[in-house]
Amino acid sequence: MMHLLPALIAFAGFLALAAAMKRHQRDLLGKSLTEAQMQPVRMAGWLLLGAGWTVSAALLGLAMGTIAWLGELSLGAALTVATLNWRTGRRAR
């Protein structure tokens, strides 16, 4: 259970980074953002990824927290890809 919170934070961070990309904005937000609107979204994504590391390090210690965080990043990235595929209607082949 201790890995759930950092994984969800990583998922939110990757979704924010995807939402800051023109390619994914229509799928995730339903509209395009201006460059001025994308900057805070991009910054929030990076801050969320850093917050996930902070939570992992606080729960497991610096060394093991960093290792666990890398796995949680992988899970968050996979969930983001699955969400983008689901939102666009694409299916895995």
Buried (B, 14 or more C-beta within 10 A) or exposed (E): EEBEBBBBBBBBBBBBBBBBEEEBBEBBEEEEBEEEBBEEBBEBBEEBBEBBBBBBBEBBEEEEBEEBBEBBBEBBBEBBEEBBEEBEEEEEE
